[in-house]
Amino acid sequence: MSAGHEESGFVARRFIVAEFATPEALLAGTQKMRESGHTNLDTHTPMPIHGLEKALGLGRPKIPTIVLGGAIAGAVIAYSLIYFCNVIDFPINVGGRPLHGPPANIPITFELAVLMAGTSSFFGFFTLAKLPKPYHPVFESGAFQRASVDGYFLSVELPVDANADKALSDVRNLGAVGAELVLESER
């Protein structure tokens, strides 16, 4: 039996975890790290920081499109079901009135549109964020425990062939108050 994991084929991911003193320093450091060619960046802060999306190079959010799709699907499903039930499946002639009256169907159509929009936003967010994620290699950093309290952290996932020492010196030159290399442990 092997003591290590050489035979398992496991390749540990490497992360540089850098702490910055202020939100402004984190924002500037993130922008400069991305400009220097590092692509797999993430930030961890106790509060939202305006401009981090742009510094990370994130595109337009997909959630509004998912919510719109859910709302349209809900409205179409509700109105189609009401029309099918009233006109095709079980038509009832009440005093010569038309079988289908659109104004009477607006509340139910709106309600299902809102329900489907809310449901799609909930599940869409969790799917896009790849949640739940109970483990991430940066959690192994001792200093990272302060990320949800008062720390401003940048994590950089290094490619297999990247030089870790160069990435460490890059973040230190950008004003990081602390930086360390974190290796993923085999689970």
MOTAKA-V550802 format. One line per field, one symbol per residue. ss: DSSP state (A for helix, B for strand, O for the rest). phi: phi as a letter, one per 30 degrees, with the letter a starting at -180 (. if undefined). psi: psi as a letter, one per 40 degrees, with the letter a starting at -180 (. if undefined). A space follows every 10 residues. Layout:
# MOTAKA-V550802
ss->???
phi->???
psi->???
This chain:
# MOTAKA-V550802
ss->OOOOOOOOOO OOOBBBBBBB OOAAAAAAAA AAAAAOOOOO BBBBBOOOOO OAAAAAOOOO OOAAAAAAAA AAAAAAAAAA AAAAAAAAAO OOOOOOOOOO OAAAAAAAAA AAAAAAAAAA AAAAAAAAOO OOOOOOAAAA OOAAAAAAOO OBBBBBBBOO OOOAAAAAAA AAAOOOOBBB BBBOOOO
phi->.ddcbdddid cddcbccccc dbdddddddd ddddddjdcc cbcbbdadbd jdddddiddd dceedddddd dddddddddd ddddddccdb dbdciidddb beedcdeddd dddddddddd dddddddddh cdbdbbeddd dddddddccb cbcbcbdcde cddddddddd ddddjddabb cccdcdc
psi->hidafdeeeh hhihihhhhi didddddddd dddddeehdg iiihieiihh eddddefiai iedddddddd dddddddddd dddddddddg hhhhfeiidh hddeeddddd dddddddddd ddddddddef iigehideee hddededece ihihhhhhid eihddddddd dddeeheiii hhhhih.
